[in-house]
Amino acid sequence: MLEVQNVTDGVFALVGPMEQRSAANLANNATFGVVVTDEGVVLMDPGGSWKGAEAIHAQIREITDQPVRYVIDTGGQDHRWLGNGYWQAQGATVIASQAAVEDHKARGSQQLSALTQFLGDQLSGTNPAYANVTFEDSYMLELGGVTFEITHAGQAHTPGDSFVWLAAKDTVFTGDIVYVERILGNGGQSNAKSWIATFEAMAALKPTHVVPGHGHATTLEKATADTYDYLVNLRTRIGALIEDGGDIIDAPKIDQSAFSYLDQFDSLAGRNAQTTYEQMEWE
């Protein structure tokens, strides 16, 4: 279910499927990060359910015998936090931005209701569990000689999105700040304008390895093409539409064809355009 991708020494991406949440994927339709140190494992994102977290744990055991010591919630989507309870039961400490925890509390009930429809009985055991450690803008974690710099630079796909920089590995874990291979979702919980600025803050690190929230670990160039350029195109074309007096009903007609190669394009491009229109009307 999760493809193990060795990114660099001691760093792995667990790459989930691109499609919608389902009982088969346990809401693990995303990419998760694993860093193995001499003193234990740091996991980027816990999985989308209790059973989803168990599935991630099974994959980690194939990589290392080291225990998972810390879990970093990189954002507010279900697969970024609803597996927290499983890991806390294993003795792990969960870290998240304060903005992410506020989002978890605001949308948790809604997310669980939706997951009930997708997962059915496979959602059993899943209950809201919040981070043990929170921070406002940044947090530094050190484990086994590896330093993890966690930064919440602003709202992106969700209000509390963070990226995690490992300078020693020249690797950044972006959560849902970056989508590759699959079109991103600009929803009601998103902000395309600050998403662009947050991407720029991440890109300023000039990482060799980018582990995205969706898709395979990749280069900054690919991340820029599939996420940053897409967001800029959205805002540029919707801005022109508004300037010309166009209505929200016209938003799905803007030209996004340069990005039609991305998975889920047909189902999400029109909605992304309409949401961007709504966001820009209020700016």
BAROBA-588872 format. One record per residue (C-alpha): x, y, z; residue number from 1; chain. Coordinates in nm, 3 decimals, padded with zeros to 5 digits. Last residue first. Example, Ala and Ser with C-alpha at 12.3 -4.5 7.8 and 13.67 -1.06 7.14 Angstrom:
REM residues 2
SITE       u       v       w num cadena
SITE  01.367 -00.106  00.714   2      A
SITE  01.230 -00.450  00.780   1      A
This chain:
REM residues 283
SITE       u       v       w num cadena
SITE -00.848  04.032 -00.054 283      A
SITE -01.206  03.903 -00.030 282      A
SITE -01.265  03.863 -00.403 281      A
SITE -00.929  03.688 -00.428 280      A
SITE -01.035  03.404 -00.199 279      A
SITE -01.365  03.349 -00.378 278      A
SITE -01.193  03.339 -00.718 277      A
SITE -00.931  03.099 -00.580 276      A
SITE -01.209  02.869 -00.462 275      A
SITE -01.366  02.876 -00.808 274      A
SITE -01.035  02.795 -00.977 273      A
SITE -00.954  02.509 -00.741 272      A
SITE -01.302  02.366 -00.803 271      A
SITE -01.240  02.364 -01.176 270      A
SITE -00.899  02.200 -01.146 269      A
SITE -01.005  01.929 -00.899 268      A
SITE -01.181  01.640 -01.076 267      A
SITE -01.018  01.674 -01.417 266      A
SITE -00.669  01.724 -01.275 265      A
SITE -00.678  01.419 -01.044 264      A
SITE -00.324  01.320 -01.154 263      A
SITE -00.121  01.604 -01.304 262      A
SITE -00.062  01.604 -01.681 261      A
SITE -00.337  01.867 -01.721 260      A
SITE -00.101  02.127 -01.575 259      A
SITE -00.038  02.334 -01.887 258      A
SITE -00.412  02.310 -01.954 257      A
SITE -00.502  02.541 -01.668 256      A
SITE -00.664  02.802 -01.890 255      A
SITE -00.956  02.967 -01.711 254      A
SITE -01.296  02.805 -01.779 253      A
SITE -01.346  02.689 -01.418 252      A
SITE -01.367  03.057 -01.311 251      A
SITE -01.654  03.157 -01.539 250      A
SITE -01.922  03.075 -01.279 249      A
SITE -01.726  03.293 -01.037 248      A
SITE -01.807  03.594 -01.255 247      A
SITE -01.588  03.782 -01.499 246      A
SITE -01.557  04.159 -01.482 245      A
SITE -01.234  04.179 -01.682 244      A
SITE -01.034  04.250 -01.366 243      A
SITE -01.190  03.946 -01.203 242      A
SITE -01.085  03.724 -01.493 241      A
SITE -00.733  03.871 -01.494 240      A
SITE -00.696  03.796 -01.123 239      A
SITE -00.829  03.445 -01.184 238      A
SITE -00.560  03.396 -01.448 237      A
SITE -00.274  03.523 -01.233 236      A
SITE -00.396  03.352 -00.916 235      A
SITE -00.429  03.011 -01.075 234      A
SITE -00.108  03.041 -01.277 233      A
SITE  00.087  03.133 -00.963 232      A
SITE -00.058  02.834 -00.781 231      A
SITE  00.034  02.596 -01.065 230      A
SITE  00.386  02.737 -01.091 229      A
SITE  00.437  02.681 -00.719 228      A
SITE  00.295  02.328 -00.708 227      A
SITE  00.391  02.103 -01.001 226      A
SITE  00.673  02.309 -01.154 225      A
SITE  00.821  02.424 -00.825 224      A
SITE  00.819  02.075 -00.678 223      A
SITE  00.988  01.945 -00.994 222      A
SITE  01.265  02.208 -00.968 221      A
SITE  01.301  02.152 -00.594 220      A
SITE  01.381  01.791 -00.670 219      A
SITE  01.181  01.480 -00.582 218      A
SITE  01.044  01.250 -00.317 217      A
SITE  00.744  01.078 -00.469 216      A
SITE  00.389  01.208 -00.467 215      A
SITE  00.174  01.385 -00.210 214      A
SITE  00.289  01.577  00.097 213      A
SITE  00.627  01.630 -00.061 212      A
SITE  00.975  01.499  00.029 211      A
SITE  01.212  01.747 -00.137 210      A
SITE  01.576  01.648 -00.174 209      A
SITE  01.856  01.882 -00.285 208      A
SITE  01.715  02.162 -00.074 207      A
SITE  01.756  02.528 -00.174 206      A
SITE  01.659  02.657  00.173 205      A
SITE  01.489  02.953  00.002 204      A
SITE  01.245  02.700 -00.144 203      A
SITE  01.075  02.658  00.194 202      A
SITE  01.018  03.031  00.238 201      A
SITE  00.904  03.053 -00.126 200      A
SITE  00.651  02.774 -00.068 199      A
SITE  00.516  02.968  00.229 198      A
SITE  00.480  03.281  00.013 197      A
SITE  00.291  03.087 -00.255 196      A
SITE  00.067  02.928  00.009 195      A
SITE  00.008  03.278  00.147 194      A
SITE -00.169  03.371 -00.176 193      A
SITE -00.338  03.033 -00.232 192      A
SITE -00.502  03.028  00.111 191      A
SITE -00.646  02.691  00.211 190      A
SITE -00.918  02.571  00.452 189      A
SITE -01.190  02.637  00.193 188      A
SITE -01.003  02.427 -00.057 187      A
SITE -00.711  02.467 -00.296 186      A
SITE -00.636  02.102 -00.369 185      A
SITE -00.305  02.019 -00.533 184      A
SITE -00.283  01.832 -00.863 183      A
SITE -00.095  01.504 -00.839 182      A
SITE  00.252  01.422 -00.977 181      A
SITE  00.399  01.652 -00.713 180      A
SITE  00.223  01.826 -00.424 179      A
SITE  00.413  02.065 -00.198 178      A
SITE  00.295  02.274  00.098 177      A
SITE  00.097  01.964  00.190 176      A
SITE  00.374  01.817  00.403 175      A
SITE  00.704  01.979  00.313 174      A
SITE  00.978  01.747  00.430 173      A
SITE  01.308  01.913  00.341 172      A
SITE  01.636  01.735  00.273 171      A
SITE  01.997  01.849  00.252 170      A
SITE  02.069  01.557  00.491 169      A
SITE  02.271  01.760  00.741 168      A
SITE  02.039  02.058  00.685 167      A
SITE  01.732  01.858  00.783 166      A
SITE  01.442  02.098  00.729 165      A
SITE  01.084  02.026  00.832 164      A
SITE  00.799  02.220  00.668 163      A
SITE  00.486  02.337  00.847 162      A
SITE  00.119  02.376  00.757 161      A
SITE -00.106  02.522  01.027 160      A
SITE -00.380  02.697  00.828 159      A
SITE -00.420  02.422  00.566 158      A
SITE -00.310  02.395  00.202 157      A
SITE -00.084  02.694  00.270 156      A
SITE -00.114  02.912  00.579 155      A
SITE  00.206  03.064  00.709 154      A
SITE  00.576  03.010  00.775 153      A
SITE  00.535  02.726  01.024 152      A
SITE  00.891  02.602  01.048 151      A
SITE  01.035  02.281  01.195 150      A
SITE  01.414  02.256  01.207 149      A
SITE  01.511  01.892  01.267 148      A
SITE  01.867  01.839  01.387 147      A
SITE  02.024  01.493  01.364 146      A
SITE  02.281  01.379  01.621 145      A
SITE  02.060  01.099  01.749 144      A
SITE  01.766  01.330  01.806 143      A
SITE  01.751  01.707  01.798 142      A
SITE  01.427  01.902  01.760 141      A
SITE  01.408  02.275  01.692 140      A
SITE  01.073  02.453  01.676 139      A
SITE  00.944  02.742  01.469 138      A
SITE  00.653  02.984  01.429 137      A
SITE  00.400  02.923  01.710 136      A
SITE  00.497  02.598  01.876 135      A
SITE  00.319  02.292  02.013 134      A
SITE  00.432  01.983  02.203 133      A
SITE  00.205  01.696  02.307 132      A
SITE  00.006  01.721  01.984 131      A
SITE -00.364  01.639  01.984 130      A
SITE -00.555  01.312  01.978 129      A
SITE -00.889  01.290  01.795 128      A
SITE -01.017  00.931  01.786 127      A
SITE -00.952  00.640  01.551 126      A
SITE -01.002  00.299  01.705 125      A
SITE -01.232  00.180  01.426 124      A
SITE -01.190  00.369  01.098 123      A
SITE -01.163  00.041  00.906 122      A
SITE -01.527 -00.023  00.993 121      A
SITE -01.640  00.233  00.735 120      A
SITE -01.339  00.385  00.559 119      A
SITE -01.480  00.637  00.311 118      A
SITE -01.814  00.727  00.470 117      A
SITE -01.673  00.719  00.823 116      A
SITE -01.383  00.927  00.692 115      A
SITE -01.622  01.212  00.614 114      A
SITE -01.763  01.212  00.967 113      A
SITE -01.411  01.194  01.110 112      A
SITE -01.307  01.496  00.905 111      A
SITE -01.607  01.702  01.014 110      A
SITE -01.544  01.620  01.379 109      A
SITE -01.177  01.708  01.345 108      A
SITE -01.230  02.042  01.168 107      A
SITE -01.198  02.301  01.445 106      A
SITE -00.989  02.096  01.688 105      A
SITE -00.745  01.988  01.420 104      A
SITE -00.731  02.346  01.287 103      A
SITE -00.640  02.477  01.633 102      A
SITE -00.376  02.204  01.651 101      A
SITE -00.236  02.313  01.314 100      A
SITE -00.220  02.679  01.422  99      A
SITE -00.032  02.575  01.736  98      A
SITE  00.227  02.409  01.517  97      A
SITE  00.270  02.038  01.571  96      A
SITE  00.483  01.791  01.770  95      A
SITE  00.378  01.441  01.884  94      A
SITE  00.584  01.251  02.141  93      A
SITE  00.597  00.874  02.091  92      A
SITE  00.518  00.623  02.366  91      A
SITE  00.348  00.356  02.154  90      A
SITE  00.006  00.481  02.271  89      A
SITE  00.113  00.827  02.156  88      A
SITE  00.175  00.675  01.816  87      A
SITE -00.174  00.529  01.789  86      A
SITE -00.339  00.846  01.915  85      A
SITE -00.164  01.060  01.655  84      A
SITE -00.314  00.869  01.358  83      A
SITE -00.568  01.148  01.301  82      A
SITE -00.288  01.402  01.249  81      A
SITE -00.147  01.462  00.902  80      A
SITE -00.361  01.196  00.735  79      A
SITE -00.671  01.394  00.834  78      A
SITE -00.552  01.722  00.685  77      A
SITE -00.434  01.989  00.929  76      A
SITE -00.063  02.021  00.878  75      A
SITE  00.292  01.892  00.926  74      A
SITE  00.220  01.674  01.229  73      A
SITE  00.565  01.572  01.352  72      A
SITE  00.593  01.232  01.522  71      A
SITE  00.873  01.163  01.768  70      A
SITE  01.032  00.855  01.925  69      A
SITE  00.944  00.586  01.670  68      A
SITE  01.137  00.283  01.791  67      A
SITE  01.450  00.157  01.612  66      A
SITE  01.422 -00.189  01.457  65      A
SITE  01.463 -00.039  01.109  64      A
SITE  01.334 -00.036  00.751  63      A
SITE  01.083 -00.324  00.751  62      A
SITE  00.971 -00.208  01.096  61      A
SITE  00.893  00.131  00.938  60      A
SITE  00.654 -00.035  00.694  59      A
SITE  00.463 -00.206  00.975  58      A
SITE  00.448  00.125  01.162  57      A
SITE  00.292  00.291  00.858  56      A
SITE  00.023  00.022  00.849  55      A
SITE -00.042  00.069  01.221  54      A
SITE -00.079  00.443  01.162  53      A
SITE -00.339  00.372  00.894  52      A
SITE -00.515  00.141  01.137  51      A
SITE -00.544  00.426  01.387  50      A
SITE -00.648  00.662  01.107  49      A
SITE -00.505  00.906  00.853  48      A
SITE -00.136  00.844  00.911  47      A
SITE  00.113  00.983  01.165  46      A
SITE  00.285  01.265  00.979  45      A
SITE  00.664  01.307  00.949  44      A
SITE  00.808  01.027  01.158  43      A
SITE  01.125  01.066  01.364  42      A
SITE  01.292  00.734  01.443  41      A
SITE  01.519  00.634  01.729  40      A
SITE  01.845  00.709  01.909  39      A
SITE  02.095  00.620  01.636  38      A
SITE  01.878  00.805  01.383  37      A
SITE  01.626  00.690  01.121  36      A
SITE  01.422  00.958  00.945  35      A
SITE  01.083  00.860  00.803  34      A
SITE  00.856  01.085  00.596  33      A
SITE  00.495  01.033  00.490  32      A
SITE  00.335  01.077  00.147  31      A
SITE -00.042  01.083  00.103  30      A
SITE -00.340  00.856  00.043  29      A
SITE -00.302  00.704  00.390  28      A
SITE -00.675  00.736  00.455  27      A
SITE -00.689  00.361  00.538  26      A
SITE -00.572  00.279  00.183  25      A
SITE -00.815 -00.008  00.125  24      A
SITE -01.103  00.143  00.324  23      A
SITE -01.073  00.445  00.096  22      A
SITE -00.937  00.798  00.074  21      A
SITE -00.924  00.938 -00.279  20      A
SITE -00.657  00.849 -00.532  19      A
SITE -00.287  00.935 -00.543  18      A
SITE -00.167  00.626 -00.355  17      A
SITE  00.077  00.644 -00.065  16      A
SITE  00.450  00.709 -00.075  15      A
SITE  00.650  00.631  00.236  14      A
SITE  00.954  00.854  00.193  13      A
SITE  01.283  00.754  00.354  12      A
SITE  01.587  00.919  00.510  11      A
SITE  01.870  00.728  00.679  10      A
SITE  02.116  00.804  00.398   9      A
SITE  01.922  00.962  00.111   8      A
SITE  01.572  00.940 -00.036   7      A
SITE  01.506  00.568  00.000   6      A
SITE  01.150  00.528 -00.132   5      A
SITE  00.916  00.282  00.042   4      A
SITE  00.587  00.246 -00.146   3      A
SITE  00.285  00.239  00.082   2      A
SITE  00.000  00.000  00.000   1      A
